Amino acid sequence: MCKGIIGKKLGMTSVYSHEGQLIPVTVIQVGPCVVTQIKTESVDGYNALQLGMGEKKESKITQPMKGHIRKTEKNVCAVLKEFPVDKPEEFSVGQVIDSDMFDVGEVINVTGITKGRGFAGVIKRHGFGGGRETHGGKCHRIPGSIGCSAWPSKVTKGKKMPGHYGNDKKTIKKLKIVDIRPDENVILLKGAVPGSRSGVVTINKTKY
């Protein structure tokens, strides 16, 4: 069994459980993904599947990539990612993998790229409370003193400062699958997933 798949975040909504509880969910389109390459321990040193998802204009890819994808007899894939597998001999190039690999109630890990927010101050980036707004306060959103006095006379590494915020790779662990809709290749996950709408995510099975 493949231990992961490529997905696309479609957005968030809410659904009711059988007990009448309102559950916030993230809607993710899982695949359909095409097996573009099979890697074995004897040849490559490890067992894995290279999966492709989405379509891309042939005019925007290189000739080597065209030859690589041509083996699958499918359209050119927009995204390629590798996932570990125990028995690669059970798969074939061109095989389609979709939401059938998951079950309702299963717990999975989702990795995505967070929204990029550019250069941000300490209040937005780290949640600082800020200075006083009244009685002549002039330090509203600045970080304040960052030095270490006479010794060691330098700013320590890791100090929370203004800087680039977002656009980081984040993994949310142990998200529960609330519902699966195989006719649309869509799964509903309880909770939030990093990234913006239409962002590419990777879904991995957990060990537990």
N, C-alpha and C positions, 0 to 999 in steps of 0.2 A: 504493500500500500504506500502511495506517495504521502509524504508527511507535510505537504504544504501546497498552496495554490496562489495564483495571482488574482487580485480583486480590484474593484473600483468603487470608491465611496460615492454613493448616490445622494446621501443626505440623512437627516434624522426625522423621526416621527414618533408616535406612541401607539401602543396597542393594548388591548385589555386581555388579561389572562382569564382562564376558566373560573377563577375565584372572584373575578370582577376587579382585580387590581390593575391600575394603570401603570404600564411599564414603558419607560423611555428607551427607544431602540435606534440603532444605526442600521440603515439599509445598505447592504454591500452586494454588488454584482460579482459573483465568483465565476470567472471564466466566461464562456468555455475556453479552456486552454488547450493548446496543441503541443504534443511532445515533439520538440525539434531536435533533440539529441539525447542519447543515452550514454552515460559515463559509467564505466565499470572499474572495479579495483585493479583488475589485471592490466588494463590499458592506461587508465588515468590516475590510478592510485586511490580512488574512492568511488563509492556508488552514489549516483545522483541522476536526476532527470532535469533537463533544461526545458522549461515550458515557455511558450509564447502566447501572448494575448493581444487582442485588438488588431486593427489593420493600419497599414501605412502605405503611402504612395511609393511605387517603385522608383520614381524619379528622385526620391529623397534618401535612398540607401545606396550603399556601395555594391560593387559587383561581387566581392567575396560573400557579403551577407545574402545577396540574391541566390548565390549558389548554395549557401548553407540552408536557406529556407526552402529551396526548390525540392529538396529530398522529401519534405512533408507533403508535397502536392497541395499545399494550402496557400492562402494569401500571405503577403508579407506581414509579419507581426510587429506591432509597435513597441512591445515590451518583452524582454527576455530575462528570465531569472531561473536560478537553479534551486532545487530542493532535494534533500537526502531521501534515499529510498533503500529498503532492505534487500529487495529482490528485483534488480533491474531487468532480469530476463523475462519477467512477467509483462513488460511493456514493449511497445513497438513505436517506431517513429511515425508520426502522423496520427497517433491515437488521441482522442479527445477526452479531457478530464474536466468534470464540472461539479455541480453541487451534490452529486450522489455520494461523494466521499465523506459527507458530514451527516450527523444525526441530530435531531432536536434534543436539547438538553446537554449536548456536548460542550466542553470548555476548551477554548482555543486562545492563542496569542495572535495579536494583530500588530504589525509594524507599518508605520507610515511616516511621512515628512510633515512636520507641523507647519502651520501657516507662517510665512515670513512677514515680519512686521518692521523690518528695517532697523534703523538706529533708534533706540528707545531709552528713556531715562530710568532712574532707579524705581520710581513709583510704579510705572507700567511693567518694567522688566522683573523687578524683585518684590513688588508689593510693599514698598516703604510707605509709612504713614504720612510723611511730609511734615513741614514746619507749621507753626501757628499762622492763622489767617488774619488775626486781629491784633490790636494794640501795638501797631508799628512793626509787626513781624515782616522781615524781608527775605526769609529763607523758606519759600513755599514748597518748591519741588526739587531743590538741590540736594545732593547726597550729604553735604556737611563735611566735617573733618574726617580725613582718611589716614592721616599720618600716625606715627608712633612716637611722637615727642623727640627727645634728644637721642634716645636709643630704642630701636636700632636705626632710627633715622631713614626709614624707607617704608614703602607700602608693601604689606605682606601679600604673597601670592594668593589668588582666590578671592580677593576683596570684591564685594558686590559693588559694581560700578555701572555707569551707563555703557551701552554698547549694542552690538547686533543682537536682535531678539527674534527668535523663531527660526524656521527653516532648518530644524534639527531632526535627526532620525530618532523616533521614539517608539517604544514597544509597550503596549498595554496588555498585561497578562491576565489570563483566566476570565475571559469574557464568555458569557453563556449564550448559546444559540437558542433564541426564543422560538423561531419559526423558520421553516425552509419552504420556498416556493420553486420547485424544480422546473415548472413550465416557463418561468422567467429567469432561471439561474440566479436567484436572489436569496440571501439569508438575512435574518434580522438578529442583530446582536444587542444584548442588554447593555446599555451604557454608551459612552462616547468613544470615538476612534480618532486618532490624530490625523490632521490633513483637512483640506478644503474639499468642496464638492468636485466630483470627477477626478479626485486624486487617486493615484495608484497605491495600493497597499498589498502587503504580503500576509497571508494567513497561514499559521503553522499550528499543527497539532501539539498538544501538551503531552508530557510524560505521565500525567496523573489522570 
